[in-house]
């Protein structure tokens, strides 16, 4: 088949690689001049690093270089993704600096039009533009006056050079990982650095007690099992039954360690609730140097505050405090959208609350030939995207036996209802699967009738999950597809490029 992939980030690249290996003709579109998505040099803010260690933020068949640090920088991750692209021949499929403006169904095919006005026809389209594609910046009263006086308001992904903050009075809005990451380099050059935190989040130490890597506790199957999933199986029934008190103590003791390790009580930075509540908000890996900056006074955190008003040279907070301000960097999250799809398609993508209603985070029901990848933000994003790419390849080959549309629609609704409760609706419109990353991978593999070895899975209960353990899954699926007779769904349909090149 001729397949278009929109987005050259982690999900788009691994989808292109798998579909090329399955024999499809693939083209990958991205508006940036380089691959990487969130890691592109066009949106890489100072201080950006991975949240997961390099071993867990890797593809199954392409490990990160040994010489990289445990938590690679944004530049290092982009170089890794570029090397992946070259290694698997995906570079020949790239259409960079090309913005997709519309994708419209035409019979059994799709017409994709770019910003140049050129239209191409494809059998299938995979949306891999990412759930972190468009930054969400608050509307601040008084912004016009503030900017007229020389002030600047930027999204975090627009702040690319720390020198822009030199000798400025900088405010960083937000308290997630991105906000804390960018604050540290800013504090090294700015005249003053203040964080405006609407809500404090729990921060997980990279090294718990300064010794144990957090991946030993939270990036294992045991760590995931500490959070109640939709279904409980095996040992999980014990954890959330007779051992529930022990389970809660294990999680909340991590919070106690964080309070002591970072001096949170001393600086009035203890979040509300307990560490167990991290699943209801967002897990943030503590940024190296952040709490040290708080301790030294270089970084000041204003908790439970928002910016109420901007004015020339300053900002008034919701409690009446007025701070000097020349630069405001907003690390306030992202919006998820597919503006290139027509309304007739979009109305079938969302539930009544605006959540993406995707089966296995991949398939919109009732829109044949359209798939999503990367709409499963997780601790193991490359691995989850790779498994989703296999699912797409199998479905294109007619090698999946799925429940009927009504059953799939009911499953999606039930999954979203569960995530509403589990995360207090903080699941990015149905696109975040944390902390159930491995559950998603298991369900995708179950659909494919594939799984890694039982002993390897067992080892992952106590050891960090290694994506390399899944390296044989892709060749197994590709071998099965090549052996099986392809049904009508998998037969390439007549498709021509408009215009021919």
C-alpha positions as CSV (number, residue, x, y, z in Angstrom):
1,X,0.0,0.0,0.0
2,X,0.9,3.7,-0.3
3,X,0.9,5.1,3.2
4,X,1.4,8.6,4.5
5,X,2.7,9.3,8.0
6,X,2.2,12.8,9.4
7,X,5.0,13.5,11.9
8,X,8.6,12.5,12.1
9,X,8.9,12.1,15.8
10,X,9.4,8.8,17.7
11,X,6.0,7.4,16.6
12,X,6.2,8.5,13.0
13,X,9.8,7.1,12.5
14,X,9.1,3.7,14.1
15,X,5.9,3.4,12.1
16,X,7.7,4.2,8.9
17,X,10.4,1.7,9.7
18,X,8.0,-1.2,10.4
19,X,5.8,-0.5,7.4
20,X,8.8,-0.3,5.1
21,X,9.9,-3.7,6.4
22,X,6.4,-5.0,5.7
23,X,6.8,-3.9,2.1
24,X,4.7,-0.8,1.9
25,X,5.5,2.5,0.1
26,X,5.8,5.1,2.8
27,X,6.2,8.9,2.9
28,X,6.7,10.8,6.2
29,X,5.7,14.5,6.4
30,X,6.9,16.9,9.0
31,X,6.9,20.7,9.1
32,X,10.3,21.0,10.8
33,X,13.7,20.7,9.1
34,X,14.8,17.7,11.1
35,X,13.4,14.5,12.6
36,X,12.6,14.2,16.3
37,X,9.3,15.8,17.0
38,X,9.5,17.2,20.5
39,X,13.3,16.7,20.2
40,X,13.6,18.9,17.1
41,X,16.1,21.7,17.3
42,X,13.2,24.0,16.4
43,X,11.5,23.4,19.8
44,X,14.2,22.2,22.1
45,X,14.4,24.4,25.1
46,X,17.5,24.7,27.3
47,X,17.7,22.0,30.0
48,X,15.6,19.5,28.1
49,X,16.4,15.9,29.0
50,X,14.5,12.6,28.9
51,X,12.3,11.7,31.8
52,X,13.0,7.9,31.5
53,X,16.6,6.6,31.5
54,X,18.2,5.9,28.2
55,X,17.7,2.1,28.4
56,X,14.0,2.6,28.8
57,X,13.7,5.4,26.2
58,X,15.0,3.3,23.4
59,X,13.6,1.2,20.5
60,X,13.8,-2.6,20.9
61,X,16.2,-3.1,18.1
62,X,18.3,0.1,18.2
63,X,19.8,0.8,21.7
64,X,21.1,4.2,22.6
65,X,24.9,4.6,22.5
66,X,26.7,3.4,25.6
67,X,28.5,6.7,25.9
68,X,25.4,8.7,26.4
69,X,24.5,9.8,30.0
70,X,21.7,8.0,31.9
71,X,19.3,10.9,31.1
72,X,20.3,12.1,27.6
73,X,19.9,15.7,26.6
74,X,17.4,16.8,23.9
75,X,20.2,17.2,21.4
76,X,21.5,13.7,22.1
77,X,18.0,12.2,21.7
78,X,17.5,14.0,18.4
79,X,20.9,12.6,17.2
80,X,19.8,9.1,18.2
81,X,16.6,9.4,16.3
82,X,18.4,10.7,13.3
83,X,20.8,7.7,13.4
84,X,17.7,5.4,13.7
85,X,16.3,7.0,10.6
86,X,19.5,6.4,8.6
87,X,20.1,2.9,9.9
88,X,16.7,1.7,8.8
89,X,16.5,3.7,5.5
90,X,13.6,5.9,6.7
91,X,15.6,9.0,5.5
92,X,14.6,8.2,1.9
93,X,10.9,8.6,2.9
94,X,11.1,12.0,4.6
95,X,9.3,15.1,3.4
96,X,10.7,17.6,5.8
97,X,9.7,21.3,6.0
98,X,6.4,20.3,4.6
99,X,3.2,21.2,6.4
100,X,0.1,19.0,5.9
101,X,-2.9,21.3,5.5
102,X,-5.6,18.8,4.7
103,X,-6.3,15.0,4.6
104,X,-9.6,14.1,3.0
105,X,-11.1,10.7,2.4
106,X,-11.9,10.0,-1.3
107,X,-13.6,6.7,-1.7
108,X,-11.3,4.1,-0.3
109,X,-8.3,6.4,-0.5
110,X,-7.1,9.6,1.1
111,X,-6.0,12.9,-0.5
112,X,-3.3,14.7,1.4
113,X,-2.5,18.3,0.5
114,X,0.6,20.3,1.7
115,X,1.2,24.0,2.2
116,X,2.5,24.2,-1.4
117,X,-0.9,23.2,-2.7
118,X,0.3,19.8,-3.9
119,X,-2.0,16.9,-3.4
120,X,-1.0,13.2,-3.1
121,X,-3.2,10.1,-2.9
122,X,-2.6,7.3,-0.3
123,X,-4.3,4.1,0.7
124,X,-3.9,4.8,4.4
125,X,-2.8,7.7,6.6
126,X,-1.2,7.4,10.0
127,X,-1.4,10.5,12.3
128,X,1.8,10.7,14.3
129,X,1.9,14.5,14.9
130,X,2.2,13.9,18.7
131,X,0.2,14.8,21.7
132,X,2.7,17.5,22.5
133,X,2.5,19.2,19.2
134,X,0.9,22.6,20.0
135,X,1.8,24.4,23.2
136,X,-1.0,25.8,25.3
137,X,-0.3,29.4,26.5
138,X,-2.6,31.1,29.0
139,X,-4.4,34.3,28.0
140,X,-2.9,36.9,30.4
141,X,-4.8,40.1,30.9
142,X,-2.5,43.0,30.2
143,X,-0.3,41.1,27.8
144,X,-0.5,43.7,25.1
145,X,0.8,46.4,27.5
146,X,3.5,44.1,28.8
147,X,4.8,43.4,25.3
148,X,4.5,47.0,24.1
149,X,6.9,47.9,26.9
150,X,9.4,45.3,25.6
151,X,8.4,42.2,27.6
152,X,8.2,38.8,26.0
153,X,5.8,35.9,26.5
154,X,7.0,32.6,25.1
155,X,5.9,29.0,25.2
156,X,8.6,26.7,26.5
157,X,9.1,25.2,23.1
158,X,9.7,28.7,21.7
159,X,12.5,29.5,24.2
160,X,15.5,28.0,22.4
161,X,18.5,30.1,23.7
162,X,19.2,30.7,27.3
163,X,20.9,33.9,26.4
164,X,17.4,35.4,25.8
165,X,17.1,35.4,29.6
166,X,20.4,37.0,30.5
167,X,20.0,39.8,33.0
168,X,16.3,39.6,32.6
169,X,13.6,39.2,35.3
170,X,12.2,35.8,34.3
171,X,9.0,34.2,35.3
172,X,8.4,30.5,34.5
173,X,4.8,29.5,34.6
174,X,4.2,25.8,35.5
175,X,5.6,23.2,37.8
176,X,5.9,20.1,35.6
177,X,9.1,18.6,34.4
178,X,9.5,21.0,31.5
179,X,9.0,24.0,33.8
180,X,11.6,22.9,36.3
181,X,14.0,21.8,33.5
182,X,14.0,25.2,31.8
183,X,14.2,27.1,35.1
184,X,17.6,25.8,36.1
185,X,19.5,27.2,33.1
186,X,17.5,30.4,33.2
187,X,18.4,30.9,36.8
188,X,22.1,30.8,35.9
189,X,21.9,33.9,33.7
190,X,18.8,35.8,34.8
191,X,18.6,38.8,37.1
192,X,15.8,37.0,39.0
193,X,14.0,33.7,38.4
194,X,10.5,33.0,39.8
195,X,8.2,30.0,39.2
196,X,4.5,30.6,39.3
197,X,2.9,27.2,40.2
198,X,-0.8,26.9,40.1
199,X,-0.5,23.5,41.7
200,X,2.5,21.7,43.1
201,X,3.3,18.2,41.8
202,X,5.2,15.4,43.5
203,X,8.8,15.1,42.2
204,X,10.4,11.7,42.0
205,X,14.2,11.7,42.8
206,X,16.4,10.4,40.0
207,X,18.3,8.6,42.7
208,X,16.1,7.8,45.7
209,X,18.0,8.6,48.8
210,X,20.8,9.6,46.6
211,X,21.5,5.9,45.8
212,X,18.7,3.9,44.1
213,X,17.8,4.8,40.5
214,X,14.0,5.5,40.4
215,X,13.7,3.0,37.5
216,X,14.3,0.2,40.0
217,X,11.0,1.1,41.7
218,X,8.7,2.7,39.1
219,X,9.8,1.3,35.7
220,X,9.2,-2.3,36.6
221,X,6.1,-4.4,36.3
222,X,5.9,-4.3,40.1
223,X,6.0,-0.5,40.0
224,X,3.2,-0.4,37.5
225,X,1.2,-2.9,39.5
226,X,1.2,-0.6,42.5
227,X,-1.5,1.5,40.6
228,X,-4.8,-0.2,40.3
229,X,-5.7,-1.1,36.7
230,X,-9.0,-1.7,35.1
231,X,-8.5,-5.5,35.5
232,X,-6.5,-7.2,38.3
233,X,-4.7,-10.3,37.4
234,X,-2.5,-12.7,39.4
235,X,-0.3,-10.9,42.0
236,X,-2.1,-7.7,41.4
237,X,-5.2,-9.1,43.1
238,X,-3.0,-9.6,46.2
239,X,-1.5,-6.1,46.0
240,X,-4.9,-4.4,45.8
241,X,-6.5,-6.8,48.2
242,X,-4.9,-8.3,51.4
243,X,-1.7,-6.3,50.7
244,X,-3.3,-2.9,50.0
245,X,-1.9,-1.3,53.1
246,X,1.6,-2.4,52.2
247,X,1.1,-1.2,48.7
248,X,0.1,2.2,49.8
249,X,3.0,2.4,52.2
250,X,5.5,1.5,49.5
251,X,4.2,4.4,47.3
252,X,3.8,7.0,50.1
253,X,7.2,6.2,51.6
254,X,8.7,7.4,48.4
255,X,6.9,10.7,49.0
256,X,8.4,10.8,52.5
257,X,11.9,10.3,51.0
258,X,11.3,13.1,48.5
259,X,10.2,15.5,51.3
260,X,13.4,14.8,53.2
261,X,15.7,14.6,50.2
262,X,14.6,17.9,48.7
263,X,13.8,19.8,51.9
264,X,10.3,20.3,50.7
265,X,8.8,21.1,54.2
266,X,11.5,23.7,54.8
267,X,10.6,25.6,51.6
268,X,6.8,25.0,51.9
269,X,6.9,22.9,48.7
270,X,5.1,19.7,50.0
271,X,2.3,19.0,47.5
272,X,-1.2,18.3,48.8
273,X,-2.2,14.7,49.1
274,X,0.2,11.8,49.1
275,X,2.7,10.3,46.6
276,X,0.0,7.8,45.7
277,X,-1.8,10.7,44.1
278,X,0.9,11.1,41.5
279,X,-1.2,8.9,39.1
280,X,-4.1,11.4,39.4
281,X,-1.9,14.3,38.2
282,X,1.5,13.9,36.6
283,X,4.7,12.2,37.6
284,X,7.6,14.6,37.4
285,X,11.2,13.5,37.6
286,X,13.1,15.9,39.7
287,X,15.4,18.2,37.7
288,X,19.0,18.2,38.7
289,X,19.9,21.5,40.3
290,X,16.3,22.7,40.8
291,X,15.9,22.2,44.5
292,X,19.5,23.3,45.0
293,X,18.5,26.6,43.3
294,X,15.6,26.9,45.6
295,X,17.9,26.3,48.6
296,X,20.3,29.0,47.4
297,X,17.6,31.5,46.7
298,X,18.3,31.7,43.0
299,X,14.9,30.1,42.3
300,X,11.8,31.3,44.0
301,X,8.6,29.2,43.8
302,X,5.2,30.9,44.3
303,X,2.9,28.0,45.1
304,X,-0.9,27.9,44.5
305,X,-0.6,31.1,42.5
306,X,-1.4,32.3,38.9
307,X,-0.6,35.4,37.0
308,X,-3.7,37.7,37.4
309,X,-2.4,40.7,35.4
310,X,0.6,41.7,33.3
311,X,1.8,45.3,33.2
312,X,4.7,47.2,31.8
313,X,7.8,45.7,33.5
314,X,6.0,43.4,35.8
315,X,3.3,40.8,36.7
316,X,0.7,40.8,39.5
317,X,-0.1,37.4,41.0
318,X,-3.4,36.1,42.2
319,X,-2.5,36.9,45.8
320,X,-1.6,40.5,45.0
321,X,2.1,40.0,44.9
322,X,3.8,42.1,42.2
323,X,7.0,40.8,40.6
324,X,9.4,42.4,38.2
325,X,9.2,40.7,34.8
326,X,10.8,41.1,31.4
327,X,10.4,37.5,30.2
328,X,7.7,35.0,30.8
329,X,8.2,31.3,29.7
330,X,5.0,29.2,29.8
331,X,5.5,25.5,30.4
332,X,1.8,25.0,30.7
333,X,1.1,21.9,28.7
334,X,-0.1,21.2,25.2
335,X,-3.2,20.8,23.2
336,X,-3.9,17.8,21.0
337,X,-5.5,18.4,17.7
338,X,-5.8,17.3,14.1
339,X,-6.8,20.5,12.2
340,X,-5.9,18.9,8.8
341,X,-8.8,16.4,9.1
342,X,-12.3,17.6,7.9
343,X,-15.1,18.0,10.3
344,X,-16.8,14.9,8.9
345,X,-13.9,12.8,10.1
346,X,-13.2,14.7,13.3
347,X,-16.7,14.1,14.6
348,X,-16.0,10.4,14.6
349,X,-12.7,10.7,16.4
350,X,-13.9,12.1,19.7
351,X,-16.3,11.2,22.5
352,X,-18.9,13.7,23.8
353,X,-16.3,15.2,26.1
354,X,-13.7,15.8,23.5
355,X,-11.5,12.8,24.3
356,X,-9.8,10.9,21.5
357,X,-11.8,7.7,21.2
358,X,-9.2,5.4,19.8
359,X,-9.2,1.6,20.1
360,X,-5.8,0.6,21.7
361,X,-4.9,4.3,21.4
362,X,-4.5,3.5,17.6
363,X,-7.7,3.0,15.7
364,X,-10.6,5.4,15.3
365,X,-13.8,3.3,14.9
366,X,-15.7,3.8,11.7
367,X,-12.9,5.6,9.8
368,X,-11.2,2.9,7.7
369,X,-7.7,3.6,6.5
370,X,-6.9,6.1,9.3
371,X,-4.6,5.2,12.2
372,X,-2.9,7.1,15.1
373,X,0.4,6.4,16.7
374,X,2.1,8.3,19.5
375,X,-1.3,9.0,21.1
376,X,-0.1,6.7,24.0
377,X,2.2,8.9,25.9
378,X,4.1,6.7,28.4
379,X,7.2,6.0,30.3
380,X,8.3,3.8,27.4
381,X,7.2,6.0,24.5
382,X,9.5,4.4,21.8
383,X,8.5,0.9,22.9
384,X,4.8,1.7,23.0
385,X,5.0,3.4,19.6
386,X,6.8,0.4,18.2
387,X,4.2,-2.0,19.4
388,X,1.5,0.2,17.9
389,X,3.3,0.3,14.6
390,X,3.2,-3.5,14.6
391,X,-0.5,-3.4,15.2
392,X,-1.0,-1.1,12.3
393,X,1.1,-3.3,10.0
394,X,-0.9,-6.3,11.0
395,X,-4.2,-4.6,10.4
396,X,-3.1,-3.3,7.0
397,X,-2.2,-7.0,6.1
398,X,-5.7,-8.2,7.3
399,X,-3.9,-10.2,9.9
400,X,-5.9,-8.9,12.9
401,X,-9.0,-10.6,14.3
402,X,-10.8,-7.8,16.2
403,X,-14.1,-7.5,18.0
404,X,-16.9,-5.9,16.0
405,X,-17.2,-2.1,15.9
406,X,-19.8,-1.9,18.7
407,X,-17.6,-4.0,21.0
408,X,-14.6,-1.9,20.3
409,X,-16.5,1.3,20.8
410,X,-17.8,0.0,24.2
411,X,-14.2,-0.9,25.2
412,X,-12.9,2.5,24.3
413,X,-15.7,4.2,26.4
414,X,-15.0,1.9,29.4
415,X,-11.2,2.6,29.1
416,X,-11.8,6.4,29.1
417,X,-14.2,6.1,32.0
418,X,-11.6,4.1,34.0
419,X,-8.8,6.6,33.2
420,X,-11.1,9.5,34.2
421,X,-11.3,7.9,37.7
422,X,-7.7,6.7,37.9
423,X,-6.1,10.0,36.8
424,X,-8.8,12.5,37.9
425,X,-9.3,13.2,34.1
426,X,-5.6,14.2,33.7
427,X,-5.0,11.9,30.7
428,X,-4.6,14.6,28.0
429,X,-7.9,13.9,26.3
430,X,-7.3,10.1,26.3
431,X,-3.8,10.2,25.0
432,X,-1.8,9.6,28.2
433,X,-1.5,6.0,29.4
434,X,0.9,6.6,32.3
435,X,1.2,4.7,34.6
436,X,-0.2,1.8,32.6
437,X,2.4,1.8,29.8
438,X,3.0,-2.0,30.0
439,X,-0.7,-2.8,30.2
440,X,-1.1,-1.1,26.8
441,X,1.8,-3.0,25.3
442,X,0.4,-6.3,26.7
443,X,-3.0,-5.6,25.2
444,X,-1.5,-4.7,21.8
445,X,0.6,-7.8,21.7
446,X,-2.4,-9.9,22.8
447,X,-4.3,-8.7,19.7
448,X,-1.3,-9.8,17.6
449,X,-1.0,-13.2,19.3
450,X,2.6,-12.4,20.3
451,X,4.4,-12.0,23.6
452,X,7.9,-12.0,24.9
453,X,9.1,-15.0,26.9
454,X,7.5,-15.8,30.2
455,X,10.7,-15.8,32.1
456,X,11.7,-12.4,30.7
457,X,8.3,-11.0,31.7
458,X,8.8,-12.4,35.2
459,X,12.2,-10.8,35.5
460,X,10.6,-7.4,34.7
461,X,8.6,-7.6,37.9
462,X,11.8,-6.7,39.8
463,X,14.1,-5.3,37.2
464,X,13.5,-2.3,35.0
465,X,11.7,-3.2,31.8
466,X,14.1,-3.5,28.9
467,X,12.7,-2.6,25.5
468,X,15.5,-4.8,24.0
469,X,13.5,-7.8,25.4
470,X,10.9,-7.1,22.6
471,X,13.4,-7.1,19.7
472,X,12.2,-10.4,18.3
473,X,8.6,-9.4,18.1
474,X,8.9,-7.4,14.9
475,X,10.6,-10.1,12.9
476,X,8.0,-12.6,14.2
477,X,5.1,-10.5,13.0
478,X,6.7,-9.7,9.6
479,X,7.4,-13.4,9.1
480,X,3.8,-14.3,9.9
481,X,2.5,-11.6,7.5
482,X,4.7,-12.8,4.7
483,X,3.5,-16.4,5.2
484,X,-0.2,-15.7,5.4
485,X,-2.4,-15.1,2.5
486,X,-3.5,-11.5,2.5
487,X,-7.3,-11.0,2.5
488,X,-9.1,-8.3,0.6
489,X,-8.4,-5.8,3.3
490,X,-4.7,-6.2,2.7
491,X,-4.7,-6.0,-1.1
492,X,-3.1,-2.9,-2.4
493,X,-5.8,-0.6,-3.8
494,X,-5.4,1.3,-7.0
495,X,-3.8,4.7,-6.0
496,X,-2.0,7.3,-8.0
497,X,0.0,10.3,-6.9
498,X,-1.5,13.7,-7.9
499,X,0.5,15.0,-9.7
500,X,3.0,12.3,-10.7
501,X,6.6,13.1,-9.8
